Amino acid sequence: MKKHERIEINPDIMFGKPVIKGTRITVELILRKLAGGMTPEEIIKDHPHLKLEDILAAQEFAADYLEQEEIIFASGSKL
C-alpha cells in the first residue's frame, strides 16, 4: 500500500487503528461521520484541529486499503 503522509498507524495510539497523524481521531470515525450524513465542514466544526485535507486523506486511505482486499466467491475461487 502506498504511504499516506497524514495517516499514522502506531500500536500505542488507539490500539493501532489508523488515525490522523498527531491526533487520536481514527479514519473509521471520520468515515462513519461521513456515512452518517455529516459534511466535512460539520466534522471540522466538531474537531477544529482537523483540516479538509485530513478528511480527504482518510477517504483515500480507506479506498487504498479496500483496493488490496481479496474477493472470495462462495465457490472458494478468488477474484
C-alpha positions in Angstrom: 0.0 0.0 0.0 1.3 3.5 -0.7 2.4 5.8 2.0 -0.2 8.2 3.4 1.5 11.3 4.9 -1.5 12.4 7.0 -2.3 8.9 8.4 -0.4 7.2 11.2 -0.6 3.6 12.5 1.0 3.1 15.8 0.2 0.3 18.2 0.5 2.7 21.1 -2.2 5.0 19.7 -5.9 3.8 19.6 -4.8 0.2 19.6 -3.0 0.6 16.3 -6.0 1.8 14.3 -5.2 4.2 11.5 -5.5 7.8 12.8 -5.0 11.3 11.5 -1.3 12.0 12.3 -0.9 13.9 15.6 -4.4 13.1 16.8 -6.4 10.2 18.3 -9.1 10.6 15.6 -9.4 7.4 13.7 -10.0 7.0 10.0 -13.0 4.9 11.0 -14.6 7.7 13.0 -14.3 10.1 10.1 -15.8 7.6 7.6 -18.6 6.8 10.0 -19.4 10.5 10.4 -19.4 10.9 6.6 -21.6 7.8 6.2 -24.0 9.2 8.8 -24.5 12.3 6.6 -22.2 14.8 8.2 -20.4 17.1 5.8 -16.6 17.7 6.0 -17.4 21.2 7.3 -19.5 19.7 10.2 -16.7 17.3 11.1 -14.2 20.1 11.2 -16.6 22.1 13.4 -16.7 19.1 15.8 -12.9 18.7 15.6 -11.4 22.1 14.8 -7.8 20.9 14.6 -8.7 18.8 11.6 -8.4 20.2 8.1 -10.3 19.2 4.9 -7.1 17.5 3.7 -7.3 15.2 6.7 -10.8 14.1 5.8 -9.8 13.6 2.2 -6.8 11.6 3.4 -9.0 9.3 5.5 -11.1 8.6 2.4 -8.1 8.0 0.2 -6.6 5.7 2.8 -9.8 3.6 3.0 -10.0 3.4 -0.8 -6.4 2.2 -1.0 -7.0 -0.3 1.8 -10.0 -1.8 0.1 -8.1 -1.9 -3.2 -5.8 -4.5 -1.6 -8.8 -6.7 -0.4 -9.1 -10.2 -2.0 -12.6 -11.2 -3.0 -13.5 -14.8 -2.4 -16.6 -16.2 -4.1 -18.9 -18.8 -2.5 -17.2 -21.4 -4.7 -13.9 -20.7 -3.0 -12.3 -19.1 -6.1 -10.6 -15.7 -5.8 -11.0 -12.7 -8.0 
